Amino acid sequence: MTTLDFLGNSTPAVLFLAAPGPASSFGPDSELRGITIRAQNGSGVELGADGELSPTLADLRITAAYDGVWYSHSSSDAGSSSPTFERVRISNCFNGFLF
């Protein structure tokens, strides 16, 4: 398994940011799979939605992060958002999931 050690300051190791319109969207065919993420000063994975945000996160281990997964959907008309989590293990984080 691949390991990502991220030392950023208050920033995510992996960011999915969907803006309105098809140019910046993440449908179910967008995947993050088979990786261990350590992000001691920020989020392991951040999901920010103003557009379609439905990626698949599978076989992940997120550890030693401030937030394991941080998710924000900014408005009711921002589009479809339904991320899928399969076998995501979060440990040793200040917040596991922050919605």
C-alpha positions in Angstrom: 0.0 0.0 0.0 1.2 3.5 -0.8 1.8 5.9 2.1 1.4 9.7 1.8 3.1 11.6 4.7 1.9 15.2 4.5 3.3 17.9 6.7 1.3 20.8 5.4 0.0 23.4 7.8 -3.9 23.4 8.1 -4.3 22.2 4.6 -5.5 18.8 3.3 -3.3 16.0 2.1 -5.9 15.2 -0.6 -8.5 17.7 -1.8 -11.6 17.1 -3.9 -13.1 20.6 -4.6 -16.1 20.7 -7.0 -17.2 24.0 -8.4 -20.5 24.5 -10.2 -20.6 23.1 -13.8 -19.1 20.0 -15.3 -15.5 21.3 -15.6 -14.9 20.8 -11.9 -16.9 17.8 -10.8 -16.1 14.5 -9.3 -18.6 11.7 -10.2 -18.7 8.1 -8.9 -15.9 7.2 -11.3 -13.5 9.5 -9.4 -11.6 7.3 -7.0 -9.0 7.5 -4.2 -8.1 3.9 -3.4 -5.4 1.8 -1.6 -3.5 4.5 0.2 -2.4 5.4 3.8 -2.5 9.1 4.6 -0.8 10.8 7.5 -1.5 14.5 7.8 -0.5 15.6 11.2 -1.3 19.3 10.8 -4.4 19.2 8.5 -7.1 17.0 7.0 -6.4 13.6 5.5 -9.1 14.1 2.8 -11.1 17.2 2.3 -14.3 17.2 0.2 -15.7 20.7 -0.7 -18.9 20.8 -2.8 -20.3 23.6 -4.9 -20.9 21.2 -7.7 -21.2 17.4 -8.2 -19.1 15.6 -5.6 -19.6 11.9 -5.5 -16.1 10.3 -5.5 -15.4 6.8 -4.2 -12.9 6.5 -1.3 -11.9 2.9 -0.9 -9.3 0.9 1.0 -7.9 3.9 2.8 -6.2 4.3 6.1 -6.1 7.8 7.5 -4.1 8.3 10.6 -2.4 11.0 12.7 -4.4 13.8 11.1 -6.2 16.7 12.7 -9.4 15.8 10.7 -9.6 12.3 9.1 -12.2 13.4 6.5 -13.6 16.9 6.3 -16.8 17.5 4.2 -18.5 20.7 3.3 -21.5 21.2 1.0 -21.9 25.0 0.7 -25.5 25.5 -0.6 -28.7 23.6 -1.3 -28.4 24.2 -5.1 -24.8 23.1 -5.2 -25.6 20.0 -7.2 -25.5 16.3 -6.4 -23.2 15.0 -3.6 -23.1 11.5 -2.5 -19.5 10.3 -1.8 -19.0 6.6 -1.2 -16.8 5.2 1.6 -15.7 1.6 1.3 -13.3 0.2 3.9 -12.0 3.5 5.2 -10.2 3.3 8.5 -9.6 6.4 10.5 -7.4 6.4 13.7 -5.5 8.7 15.9 -7.2 11.9 14.5 -8.6 14.8 16.5 -11.9 14.5 14.5 -12.7 11.3 12.5 -15.3 12.8 10.2 -16.1 16.5 10.3 -19.3 17.5 8.4 
